[in-house]
């Protein structure tokens, strides 16, 4: 441990709290009870088994209007999704001491491992979440040393899931490229080609004594190009659309696809990076497995030249992904 003990949300929850510590209480306008989601709005669900041109059209529409959609018939075996969830749940059931052996150090730029808070400001409210974060691709960037040794099948399951994520990512990038009127390989080449990075983040939201006052994750857009997420059966994800929060229902074996900041930039704003947040639950633990599809740090990302002309000037600046990350983490303008 780096000397500074980090308070873990899971340990707090297990301690039998009746009242939420003040640092978790959101400002009034952010509290879920004061910012309720619209009921009965359904988010786009797209079957990848449809004819190719139909998939292209539906995905482009969803990425433009929502910045979000669910995919079904994606070919990832449901048994593998279940195993992925099982090994992730088993890690969080280890003793606190065993988990702390994997503690990360975001303040010093070490994000891989077991963590609680990503940001480093002291006056900010804390989110009701613990997480585990590690890269699964490309092979040159994967550090198996930091992956959980327990349960023993953790590596095998995550390697298998990573292969499926790479396959689905290729398909989505092709479809999103064609949706911009471009050749199918264009987006992939701009997010790093075979060097594209896949980052697994297991989000663990323990039961919360006063869920109406807290947030699991505050409103944000993902800095990745895409995020591919599966969750357990406890709902909590909400999207911002047309000046309202919209609740996303759990759909077994569907993969949730978020359009991230880099995709919005590359498409020069045609595809929208979706603003989203996560609520927590009084009785039940919510968990999700998010895979961030991100360019390598040295990749230079800006609006694609093919999309620009005098009628459509660039709406975003061009910079390395490392510089984009630095500005986003430090809440500096892009």
ZIPEGI-V368655 format. One record per helix or strand of 2 or more residues. SS is the DSSP state (H for helix, E for strand). FROM is the first residue (numbers start at 1). LEN is the number of residues. If there is no record, write none. Layout:
# ZIPEGI-V368655
SS_FROM_LEN / SS_FROM_LEN
This chain:
# ZIPEGI-V368655
H_9_6 / H_22_3 / H_28_3 / H_32_3 / E_37_2 / E_45_3 / H_52_14 / E_68_5 / H_78_15 / H_96_5 / H_106_3 / E_113_3 / E_130_8 / H_139_3 / H_144_3 / H_154_26 / H_186_5 / H_193_3 / E_197_9 / H_211_3 / E_217_4 / E_226_6 / E_237_5 / E_244_4 / E_255_5 / H_261_6 / E_276_3 / E_286_9 / E_300_2 / H_305_3 / E_319_2 / H_321_9
